[in-house]
Every structure is written in structure tokens, then in C-alpha cells.
Amino acid sequence: MSDRKQVVIAGAGPVGMAAALKLAKAGLDVTIFEMGDDLSVDSKASTFHIPTLELCEELGLMDDMLEQGLVVPLFQQRDRKGGVIAQLDLSLLKDETKYPYRLQLEQSKFTRIVRKHLEQYPNAHLVYGSGVASAEDHTDYAVAILNDGTRVECDWLIGCDGANSMVRQSFGFEFPGETFAERFLVMSTTFEFRDVMKDLAEVAYITDPDEWMVLLKTPDHWRCLMAVGPEEADDYAVTDERIQERLNGVLADLGHEHVDFPLVGKSIYRVNQRVAKNFAINRILLAGDSAHMNNPLGGFGMNSGFHDAWSAGDVIEAVELRGADAQKAAQIHGVVRSEVCHSYVQANTKKNFKDMQEKDESARQARNDMLRALQDDVEAQKAYLRGTSMLTSAHEAIARVRSELAALTA
Ligand SMILES: Cc1cc2nc3c(=O)[nH]c(=O)nc-3n(C[C@H](O)[C@H](O)[C@H](O)COP(=O)(O)OP(=O)(O)OC[C@H]3O[C@@H](n4cnc5c(N)ncnc54)[C@H](O)[C@@H]3O)c2cc1C
């Protein structure tokens, strides 16, 4: 009997774990090699959008996710000094989806939920402390070479090994784009912002030409996101003193007195906008941050990575279970996921970053007028929500992959 594995996944982040569960449920043999000694506990993405929740239902995850997450139908666009610009209501989409809301759930909780479900599948194997150092393409199969030199042959290799993906680098796939001069600072506090902003929704994008901010409620605390200017050193930006100063600056603009914010977490990170030139070569597929990176404004990074995982799973299932041509199927993943990354994820995250800090008064007013008008026009608001929740773009991309794969086996 051959030692060749059916599917190898590099990386047990949210994207690798989602791909593994999808394929394990389809009856395929899956092995995940995770570099770390356990699943990551890093506080990173925390927003699950509608189409991702619909896919999580197909994976049987929703009961656990709802138990641990926070259901958020309302979100606001605010002005730092002027207050609410517009409040948008995802429950308007209740006739179009079972999940007309955002679910706020940290990705470290999500990966643990998926692990619990994966444990039910004897055909799924999660190996810790085993980084994939490089990969080889042999057209009809792939090889993952682990950090200890072990060579693992497989029918399929999915690179879900994050931004510094060794799978991507093994093939010299270019990763063009930019790294922002600003870094992003994520702070978590148990301070109740609604004590000082009585009308605050659980997700609020707070625009300001000088210092924008995002406030996101999670089940345990508020997460605050701000930019750190190019002139400010990382070490200084993350000091408690500097964080207290910045958060109190927000309160001062509202005429509120000084507060000692109880901080339960903080991290600073570099923000990239990048898309790999290739997402697929023969039986090797990229998914998630290994293939594309974006700023977190809008919550599209993990969600679009999840949709990549779904596409990769559909491709492998079409080949292994229904006899589709492997190279053609892999190319469908490469073309569709790359297109949606450019046309939707990159375009919208760049626009969101610009909008948050727009300095041009007339452009800011025009955007605010557009947002206010949505509140009086239900159909226009629904169209806007289908865009911001990724509903339209994700449904179209998933349907396109499926119909192109179906054509290969017709
Ligand atoms: C501080 C921070 C905050 C963020 N906030 C948001 C947010 O609010 N909203 C949003 O949408 N996105 C956010 N993002 C982005 C989001 O977290 C990513 O898009 C998401 O984590 C991508 O998931 P992934 O599984 O592709 O990669 P990762 O989460 O990076 O997981 C990769 C996994 O692979 C493992 N690994 C790495 N290299 C190897 C290797 N060679 N071999 C084997 N295993 C390997 C890692 O240990 C890790 O477990 C944030 C990112 C950061 C850094």
C-alpha cells in the first residue's frame, strides 16, 4: 500500500481547519501539519459574515458558534465628533438568509470549535509541531517537505500557512502589493463604551480625518482598532500610557472625563494589501493569507480565506469523487478566487481605509449623505448590506466554481 496521503494541509489557522473539516466530511483522508505546538491563541479576526455563517452551517458548526459568539445585526457608521451617521440593519436581509447578522467570535475560538468537530472523523489527522518547510509539484502529486526533512507525498496539498507561506514561496509565486506605512493597533478592554456613547451599536466604524477608530463588541470585551502613524515607534504605541492617552482622547471629544481603561489585550501589526500572482499549480492550491492579505476594515480577511478554503474543497471533491480533470479543476480555483480577491476584497478594503480617514470635506459629506439616505430607502440599504456582508460576491464566486466544476464532469 502506498504511503501517499490524499490531502495534506499546511497550517491549522481558521482557513486550514475549515478546509480540513469540509474534506473530512466528504470522506477524504486529510492530514494537517501545524507548525505550532497547539492551535494559535492570537487575537486576530473576530467577524463572521453571512455567507461564511451559511457555509459553517453546512459544516455543522453553527450551534457551537452561536453558543460562543455574539449575534450583531446592527452596525454603525459614525463620525468621531458628530456621532451616528447611519445605523444599518442586517436583519433586513432576513428573507434572503438564515443568518441576517454578523457573528462576533474570535478566530482562536473558531479553530477550537472546528477541532472538536474534526475529532469525530478518523480520516482527519492534526499533527502539531510540524512545519512545512517547502513543497514540490510533480504534476500528478505533490510533496510537502517538513522541517525535520520528512517528505510527505500527497494527491493534494493546500497551502493555508499564512502570510509567510512556505508553500507559496516554494513555487516563487510573486506576492505583489504594498505594506502600509501605518501599523494597526488592536486593543481589548472591558470598559463599557455604551456608558459614554449611549447609542453605540456593537460594531461601529468611527471616521475621522485625524484619528479614526473601529469598535467591535465580542462576547468578552470591546476591541478597539486604530492606526499608528509612520512617525510613531511600535514600542511606544503599545505602552499602557499611550493607549490610555489615545482612548481618553476619544472620550474627551465627547466631553467625557478621564477613565482608566482596563486593558485585557493589545497587539500591533503591519498591514499588507497583497494578492499572489498564482493561487494554484497542478495539485497544489493556496487559500487564505498565504494567497492574499488585506487591511481588516470590513472584516474580509478571514472570511475571504474561508471562501478560498471552500473553493479548494469543492475542487478536490470534484476530482476525487466525481472524476474531474485535476489541472483544469485547480485552475478554476486559481482564476475565480484571484478575481474575487482583486475585484471585491482588495477594492473594498482599500476604499474602507480611505473612507475612514477622508480629509476632503466634500468627499466626506457626500459619503455621509449617501449613508444617511440608506436609512430611508430599504431596498437601497439591502443592496448596500448585500455588498458589505460579502453576500453577493461570495454567493456568485461559490456558484461559479461549482458550475465550472460541474461542466468538467458533465
Ligand atoms: C493582529 C491581527 C488582527 C487581525 N484582525 C482582523 C480582523 O479584525 N478581521 C479580519 O477579517 N481579519 C483580521 N486579521 C487577518 C486575519 O486574522 C487573517 O486573514 C486570518 O487569520 C487568515 O487565516 P489563515 O488560516 O489563512 O492564516 P493564519 O491565521 O495566519 O494561520 C496560519 C496557520 O499556519 C501555521 N503555519 C505558518 N507557517 C506554517 C508552516 N510553514 N507549516 C505549517 N504551519 C504553518 C500558523 O502557525 C497558523 O496556525 C488580523 C490579522 C492580524 C495579524
The ligand as an SDF file (V2000), in Angstrom:
LIG
                    3D

 53 58  0  0  0  0  0  0  0  0999 V2000
   -3.2860   41.2740   14.7470 C   0  0  0  0  0  0  0  0  0  0  0  0
   -4.2150   40.8980   13.6150 C   0  0  0  0  0  0  0  0  0  0  0  0
   -5.5440   41.3030   13.6510 C   0  0  0  0  0  0  0  0  0  0  0  0
   -6.4220   40.9620   12.6200 C   0  0  0  0  0  0  0  0  0  0  0  0
   -7.7170   41.3680   12.6850 N   0  0  0  0  0  0  0  0  0  0  0  0
   -8.5690   41.0200   11.6960 C   0  0  0  0  0  0  0  0  0  0  0  0
   -9.9330   41.3920   11.7340 C   0  0  0  0  0  0  0  0  0  0  0  0
  -10.3890   42.0600   12.6590 O   0  0  0  0  0  0  0  0  0  0  0  0
  -10.7580   40.9850   10.7080 N   0  0  0  0  0  0  0  0  0  0  0  0
  -10.2930   40.2190    9.6490 C   0  0  0  0  0  0  0  0  0  0  0  0
  -11.0720   39.8430    8.7470 O   0  0  0  0  0  0  0  0  0  0  0  0
   -9.0030   39.8680    9.5950 N   0  0  0  0  0  0  0  0  0  0  0  0
   -8.1410   40.2390   10.5840 C   0  0  0  0  0  0  0  0  0  0  0  0
   -6.8650   39.8430   10.5200 N   0  0  0  0  0  0  0  0  0  0  0  0
   -6.4930   38.9580    9.4270 C   0  0  0  0  0  0  0  0  0  0  0  0
   -6.9680   37.5280    9.7170 C   0  0  0  0  0  0  0  0  0  0  0  0
   -6.6060   37.1940   11.0290 O   0  0  0  0  0  0  0  0  0  0  0  0
   -6.3710   36.5850    8.6870 C   0  0  0  0  0  0  0  0  0  0  0  0
   -6.9140   36.9120    7.4180 O   0  0  0  0  0  0  0  0  0  0  0  0
   -6.6580   35.1130    9.0190 C   0  0  0  0  0  0  0  0  0  0  0  0
   -6.0170   34.7490   10.2150 O   0  0  0  0  0  0  0  0  0  0  0  0
   -6.1670   34.2130    7.8890 C   0  0  0  0  0  0  0  0  0  0  0  0
   -6.2780   32.8730    8.2870 O   0  0  0  0  0  0  0  0  0  0  0  0
   -5.2660   31.7810    7.7250 P   0  0  0  0  0  0  0  0  0  0  0  0
   -5.7350   30.4840    8.2970 O   0  0  0  0  0  0  0  0  0  0  0  0
   -5.1170   31.9300    6.2630 O   0  0  0  0  0  0  0  0  0  0  0  0
   -3.8450   32.1880    8.3140 O   0  0  0  0  0  0  0  0  0  0  0  0
   -3.3460   32.2430    9.8260 P   0  0  0  0  0  0  0  0  0  0  0  0
   -4.4310   32.6340   10.7380 O   0  0  0  0  0  0  0  0  0  0  0  0
   -2.0980   33.0450    9.8050 O   0  0  0  0  0  0  0  0  0  0  0  0
   -2.9940   30.7310   10.1700 O   0  0  0  0  0  0  0  0  0  0  0  0
   -1.8730   30.0920    9.5950 C   0  0  0  0  0  0  0  0  0  0  0  0
   -1.5510   28.8630   10.4250 C   0  0  0  0  0  0  0  0  0  0  0  0
   -0.4870   28.1780    9.7850 O   0  0  0  0  0  0  0  0  0  0  0  0
    0.5590   27.9230   10.7090 C   0  0  0  0  0  0  0  0  0  0  0  0
    1.7980   27.9410    9.9220 N   0  0  0  0  0  0  0  0  0  0  0  0
    2.5010   29.0100    9.4840 C   0  0  0  0  0  0  0  0  0  0  0  0
    3.5270   28.6110    8.7240 N   0  0  0  0  0  0  0  0  0  0  0  0
    3.4670   27.2640    8.6740 C   0  0  0  0  0  0  0  0  0  0  0  0
    4.2330   26.2760    8.0230 C   0  0  0  0  0  0  0  0  0  0  0  0
    5.2830   26.5980    7.2650 N   0  0  0  0  0  0  0  0  0  0  0  0
    3.8810   24.9820    8.1810 N   0  0  0  0  0  0  0  0  0  0  0  0
    2.8020   24.6320    8.9420 C   0  0  0  0  0  0  0  0  0  0  0  0
    2.0470   25.5270    9.5940 N   0  0  0  0  0  0  0  0  0  0  0  0
    2.3620   26.8300    9.4370 C   0  0  0  0  0  0  0  0  0  0  0  0
    0.4580   29.0130   11.7500 C   0  0  0  0  0  0  0  0  0  0  0  0
    1.0290   28.6010   12.9770 O   0  0  0  0  0  0  0  0  0  0  0  0
   -1.0590   29.1850   11.8320 C   0  0  0  0  0  0  0  0  0  0  0  0
   -1.6380   28.2780   12.7470 O   0  0  0  0  0  0  0  0  0  0  0  0
   -5.9600   40.1980   11.5240 C   0  0  0  0  0  0  0  0  0  0  0  0
   -4.6270   39.8000   11.4760 C   0  0  0  0  0  0  0  0  0  0  0  0
   -3.7490   40.1500   12.4990 C   0  0  0  0  0  0  0  0  0  0  0  0
   -2.3000   39.7220   12.4100 C   0  0  0  0  0  0  0  0  0  0  0  0
  1  2  1  0
  2  3  1  0
  2 52  2  0
  3  4  2  0
  4  5  1  0
  4 50  1  0
  5  6  2  0
  6  7  1  0
  6 13  1  0
  7  8  2  0
  7  9  1  0
  9 10  1  0
 10 11  2  0
 10 12  1  0
 12 13  2  0
 13 14  1  0
 14 15  1  0
 14 50  1  0
 15 16  1  0
 16 17  1  0
 16 18  1  0
 18 19  1  0
 18 20  1  0
 20 21  1  0
 20 22  1  0
 22 23  1  0
 23 24  1  0
 24 25  2  0
 24 26  1  0
 24 27  1  0
 27 28  1  0
 28 29  2  0
 28 30  1  0
 28 31  1  0
 31 32  1  0
 32 33  1  0
 33 34  1  0
 33 48  1  0
 34 35  1  0
 35 36  1  0
 35 46  1  0
 36 37  1  0
 36 45  1  0
 37 38  2  0
 38 39  1  0
 39 40  1  0
 39 45  2  0
 40 41  1  0
 40 42  2  0
 42 43  1  0
 43 44  2  0
 44 45  1  0
 46 47  1  0
 46 48  1  0
 48 49  1  0
 50 51  2  0
 51 52  1  0
 52 53  1  0
M  END
$$$$
